[in-house]
Amino acid sequence: MNKKPDATNQRWSDVTIAELLFFEKIGSTLSASRCESMAQVASRSEINHAHFHNTLKRLEGRTRFSRRLVDRKLVTLTKAGEEVLAYARNVLATYRSRPFQTGRETLRIAATNRILTTLLATYLPRFIESYKEKTGQDIDIEILEANFEQVLSWLDVGEVELAFGGMNPSSHNHPKLIHQSIRNDLRMVVIAPPKGLGMFTIKKQREQMKVHLGDLGTTNVCLIRRDYRGDFRKLPNAEHGFSRIVVDNYSSVVSVVRAGAAVGLVINYGLPNDLLKFEFSDTILSAQNFAVWRRKGIELSTTAQALQETVGVGIKRQTRTKKPR
């Protein structure tokens, strides 16, 4: 008899703040006015249609509440939906009075694993020290990590102020979000353990050996899933006696390489100095484009503005608008 409540509690505990913010928004819309269609609910809630549909479907699915929360025909909350709305408001009331509210600021941002481990982490020490010098205050930073779509979803519903990710062409015309480029000049390299591995030796690095894509079929290789499906989807199959290791972020690639299990494919930025590094010669890999995303028409906090300036967004914008004499 107790198994079902326990399962329900487990589903509820998995719900994110972003999802509760989403449901609070559509629940308030449904409670405040009569809507003729679900599309109208999304529009009045100022939520992108695809995000509206996908998030509501997920909340009603078995990994979340496993209940019909909105009656599509009547365009109203169901009884279960009313219970979830009350639950969301209670949780969010506690969340909005969260810790770190006295004597220091908290900056909430989101980032893909890829950009956090490659680029963003290298800016954090400078940002923290600069913020302390300018304000005389400490700062706490909460970073939510996920794939690109989820990162933008968190930003869309206001759970974070800034989102760091790629430059996915399908998101360029997002109705509520805008982006500015951080870096677009970084390329891929092969890294090897400090003492070398196979043909990737200290001597070969000193001789500035260039790597052919075909060379990677005769060595153990580690790379992230995104690159395996993207820039390196034409990577030659591992030959007999060699292995391919696919992981989800660059910090994992570095760990595997440092352990001596494989050479790694990573972006040429923020790498440990003791690892051996080899550039490619016979393939032109597209430059890696990184961007910071924010919501349209929403003024950023002082801390968020400071982080943007640290990663170079503010500086670039000023440079473009400066008129030559």
TAFENJO-V620668 format. One line per field, one symbol per residue. ss: DSSP state (2 for helix, 1 for strand, 0 for the rest). psi: psi as a letter, one per 40 degrees, with the letter a starting at -180 (. if undefined). burial: 1 if it has 24 or more other ideal C-beta (glycine too) atoms within 12 Angstrom, else 0. A space follows every 10 residues. Layout:
ss = ???
psi = ???
burial = ???
//
This chain:
ss = 0022222222 2222002222 2222222222 2200000222 2222000022 2222222222 0000000001 1000011022 2222222222 2222220000 0001111111 1122222222 2222222222 2222200111 1111110222 2222220000 0111100022 2000001111 1111110111 1100001001 0222220000 1022222200 1111222220 0000000000 0001111002 2222222200 0011111000 0000011101 0000000111 1111100000 0222222222 0022222222 20000
psi = dedddddddd ddeehidddd dddddddddd ddihieiddd ddddefhhdd ddddddddde ieebefihdh hddefiiidd dddddddddd dddddefiif eheiihhhii iiddddeddd ddeddddddd dddddeiiii hhhhhaiddd ddddddeedi dihhaafhde edfhdeiiih idifehiiih iiideihbeg idddddefhi hidddeefih hhiiddddeb dfeehiihih eiihhhaeid ddddddddee diiihiighf ihdeiihhii dehhhiihhi ihiiihehhi iddddddddd eedddddddd ehhi.
burial = 0000000000 1100111111 1111111011 1000100100 1100111100 1100110111 0001101011 0000111001 1001101100 1100100000 0000111111 1111111111 1111001100 1000000010 1111111111 1111111111 1111111100 1001011111 1110011111 1110011111 0000100010 1010111111 1111111000 1100100000 0001111111 1111011100 1111111111 1000111101 0010100111 1111100001 0011111111 1110000000 00000
//
